[in-house]
Amino acid sequence: MKSPQNPSVIHGFDVLILGAGAAGLMCAAEAGKRGRRVAVIDCASRAGKKILISGGGRCNFTNIYCQPENFISENPHFPKSALARYGAADFIALVEKHRIPYHEKTLGQLFCDRSASDITGMLESECRSAAVKMFFDTRIREVRRTTEFVIHTELAEFHAPALVVATGGLSIPKMGASPFGYDLARQFGLKIRETRPALVPLVLEKKERNRYCDLTGLSLEVVVTSDRHSFKEKMLITHRGLSGPAILQISSYWNSGQTIQIDIAPDHDVTAVMRNLNVRNMAGARSALQRIVPKRLATRWLDLHAPSDWTNDALAELECQLHNWTLTPAGTEGYEKAEVTVGGVDTDELSSKTMESRRIRGLFFIGEVVDVTGHLGGHNFQWAWASGAAAGRAL
Ligand SMILES: Cc1cc2nc3c(=O)[nH]c(=O)nc-3n(C[C@H](O)[C@H](O)[C@H](O)COP(=O)(O)OP(=O)(O)OC[C@H]3O[C@@H](n4cnc5c(N)ncnc54)[C@H](O)[C@@H]3O)c2cc1C
């Protein structure tokens, strides 16, 4: 339904949900099914725009191995309750009920066979059958709390005893991401954990960029480590730095000024074959490394890290460098390229069972606006579904 045209319209509901994204839609459907009169208000022209662009248009909607360990939060215990009560299996059951074809790609990641619009269509259909009212293209001017929550938009006024904030994080400002949810939390006196872009490509310092970034497009399996966290996945060289799943994952843990360590030949003893040779030279080293990493990178690496001689000590040093390439990234590609936002509404402020504010009765925060951030691979949507369901069932 479009926004009401009559400026004097006053709408009364049981629940107002701000944001028709993943978390907001799930919450609306759950609350609607319980007989609550639910309104979802969104400034965008349609529901679930981020769902539509997710997973390269196929939406990696959950992960069959999703565990609390796949989430970053100041309080790592916080997501446990919601995830235990609405897990990957629950969302898969919903997808199957709607006969949406899907497949596992790698590492438990489930994608739609056809398109992400299957997921938005499913959630919209669940909302429709729960009689949820949707208001799009609706700018929120003011949120107040009297005996109820009161939302003023340009054209109408909405009232309800419960308000759910599901306005997401800061990633992709072009799609309308804004600090609205954090500002609203602050307005009601809730604390915010510092935010930063996550699941985001890293930019290299100029010196390293000059050394490697002409190899843009080249990809290889690595183990990348920072701040005591490691990921073994693909890394991609870009024209400004590094990307690919391994780098996106570590970016969520990386803070400005910290180093990252990259093992470009994990589980390989590259120089073993050379140690057994009588003739040791650059051609032998190149051929050994080219068996493991892409040829152009092998050549570049050896040009930049040529051993001073071919003694066992020099080979050991070369081996060590291959497994411990240490870099200090200049920064990240920022919210423009980030999939998610780390930080957000402090979980100390919320009930882990219902997502309701401990201090302000009837005020709920769900999805990415909360200080819970998933690893790459469907975990962020699983958090949106789980936190949305937790609030929806408590309303
Ligand atoms: C390119 C990309 C690909 C991704 N791929 C995946 C993937 O495959 N798997 C995965 O698990 N995660 C993926 N993610 C992350 C995932 O999209 C988010 O974690 C998830 O959408 C968060 O859900 P949410 O409901 O909290 O917020 P959102 O889905 O961002 O929804 C927020 C809603 O609030 C609305 N809104 C914002 N401000 C206001 C306001 N002031 N007034 C009214 N409405 C407002 C927005 O229009 C939007 O509809 C991807 C993210 C990006 C950017």
The ligand as a Gaussian input file, in Angstrom:
#p B3LYP/6-31G(d) Opt

LIG

0 1
 C       25.787000      -5.913000      -1.479000
 C       25.347000      -6.691000      -0.259000
 C       25.214000      -8.069000      -0.328000
 C       24.836000      -8.788000       0.805000
 N       24.696000     -10.144000       0.693000
 C       24.339000     -10.860000       1.778000
 C       24.115000     -12.270000       1.680000
 O       24.130000     -12.850000       0.578000
 N       23.834000     -12.947000       2.838000
 C       23.719000     -12.319000       4.054000
 O       23.469000     -12.993000       5.060000
 N       23.868000     -10.983000       4.158000
 C       24.158000     -10.240000       3.055000
 N       24.286000      -8.875000       3.167000
 C       23.993000      -8.246000       4.468000
 C       22.455000      -8.124000       4.656000
 O       21.894000      -7.530000       3.497000
 C       22.106000      -7.296000       5.897000
 O       22.804000      -7.782000       7.017000
 C       20.608000      -7.351000       6.160000
 O       19.905000      -6.838000       5.044000
 C       20.248000      -6.552000       7.399000
 O       18.856000      -6.595000       7.553000
 P       18.075000      -5.412000       8.290000
 O       16.633000      -5.716000       8.146000
 O       18.633000      -5.179000       9.633000
 O       18.438000      -4.096000       7.441000
 P       18.122000      -3.773000       5.913000
 O       17.879000      -5.018000       5.153000
 O       19.209000      -2.859000       5.499000
 O       16.737000      -2.990000       5.966000
 C       16.620000      -1.716000       6.535000
 C       15.353000      -1.080000       5.997000
 O       15.121000       0.143000       6.706000
 C       14.770000       1.159000       5.786000
 N       15.153000       2.451000       6.372000
 C       16.398000       2.928000       6.607000
 N       16.329000       4.156000       7.145000
 C       15.005000       4.461000       7.256000
 C       14.289000       5.596000       7.725000
 N       14.922000       6.670000       8.187000
 N       12.935000       5.560000       7.678000
 C       12.273000       4.474000       7.202000
 N       12.902000       3.371000       6.738000
 C       14.245000       3.366000       6.769000
 C       15.549000       0.815000       4.519000
 O       14.953000       1.393000       3.376000
 C       15.464000      -0.725000       4.504000
 O       14.310000      -1.185000       3.829000
 C       24.618000      -8.127000       2.048000
 C       24.736000      -6.736000       2.107000
 C       25.084000      -6.010000       0.970000
 C       25.186000      -4.505000       1.072000

